[in-house]
Amino acid sequence: MQKQYRLKKNKAFQYVYHRGRSASSRDLVLLAAKGRGLQVGFSVSKKVGNAVTRNRVKRRLRECFRPHLGDVKNGLYVIVARPSAANATFQSLYSQTAELLKKQKARHD
């Protein structure tokens, strides 16, 4: 995923946490807030595992979201991984990401 689509600043994450609407699945939570451009952030806490595990989960989540970039409406999105995401397969994370975007009505139809 290109850097222009990344949500990096702590203030931006805090804005989404406070103003965003959430939708959840077994392994993921998607928070969405209104914004001018499209930016996506990923939050994987230490409860998920050690640094290697957390980075693998983040890489998988970035790759799960990348195909949807053209279809998603502008806004700020944060995907939070639950501890069970460490054991989830890529295919299940991909399908959950698509399902959460559908729940949030974040895709162009």
C-alpha positions in Angstrom: 0.0 0.0 0.0 1.4 3.4 -0.9 2.5 5.8 1.8 0.1 8.5 0.7 -2.8 6.3 2.0 -1.3 5.6 5.4 -2.5 7.1 8.6 0.6 7.9 10.7 0.0 10.7 13.2 -1.2 9.9 16.7 -3.7 12.8 16.5 -5.2 11.3 13.4 -5.6 7.9 15.2 -7.2 9.7 18.2 -9.6 11.6 16.0 -10.8 8.3 14.4 -11.1 6.6 17.8 -13.2 9.4 19.2 -15.3 10.4 16.1 -15.4 7.2 14.1 -18.1 4.6 13.8 -17.1 1.0 14.4 -17.9 -2.4 13.0 -16.4 -5.6 14.2 -15.8 -9.2 13.2 -14.1 -12.1 14.9 -10.5 -11.0 14.4 -10.8 -7.3 13.3 -12.5 -4.0 14.2 -12.9 -1.3 11.6 -13.3 2.3 12.7 -14.3 4.9 10.1 -14.5 8.7 10.3 -15.2 11.4 7.7 -12.1 12.9 6.1 -11.0 14.7 3.0 -8.8 12.1 1.5 -8.4 8.4 1.9 -6.1 7.3 4.7 -5.9 4.0 6.5 -4.1 3.1 9.7 -3.5 -0.3 11.4 -3.4 -0.9 15.1 -1.9 -4.1 16.4 -1.4 -4.2 20.2 1.1 -6.2 22.2 -1.7 -8.5 23.2 -1.5 -10.0 19.6 2.0 -11.3 20.1 5.7 -10.5 19.9 7.1 -8.0 17.3 7.5 -10.5 14.6 3.9 -11.6 14.9 2.6 -8.0 15.1 4.5 -7.0 12.0 3.2 -10.1 10.1 -0.4 -9.2 11.0 0.2 -5.6 9.9 1.7 -6.7 6.6 -1.3 -9.0 6.0 -3.8 -6.3 6.9 -2.2 -3.8 4.5 -2.3 -6.4 1.7 -5.9 -7.2 2.6 -6.9 -3.5 2.3 -4.9 -2.7 -0.8 -7.2 -4.2 -3.5 -10.1 -2.2 -2.0 -8.4 1.2 -2.3 -10.1 2.1 -5.6 -13.6 1.2 -4.3 -13.4 2.8 -0.8 -15.0 6.2 -0.2 -12.8 9.0 1.1 -12.3 9.1 4.9 -10.1 8.0 7.7 -10.1 4.3 8.6 -8.4 2.4 11.4 -8.3 -1.4 11.4 -7.6 -2.8 14.9 -6.4 -6.4 15.1 -7.7 -8.6 17.9 -5.4 -11.2 19.5 -7.1 -13.9 17.5 -5.8 -12.3 14.3 -2.4 -13.7 14.9 -3.7 -17.2 14.2 -6.0 -16.3 11.4 -5.3 -17.2 7.8 -4.8 -14.5 5.1 -8.0 -15.6 3.4 -10.1 -15.1 6.5 -8.5 -11.7 7.2 -9.2 -10.7 3.6 -12.9 -11.8 3.7 -13.4 -10.1 7.1 -11.9 -6.8 5.7 -14.3 -6.9 2.8 -17.2 -7.7 5.1 -16.4 -4.8 7.5 -16.1 -2.4 4.6 -19.5 -3.5 3.4 -21.0 -3.2 7.0 -19.6 0.4 7.1 -21.0 1.2 3.7 -17.6 2.5 2.9 -17.5 1.2 -0.7 -18.7 2.9 -3.9 -21.5 0.9 -5.4 
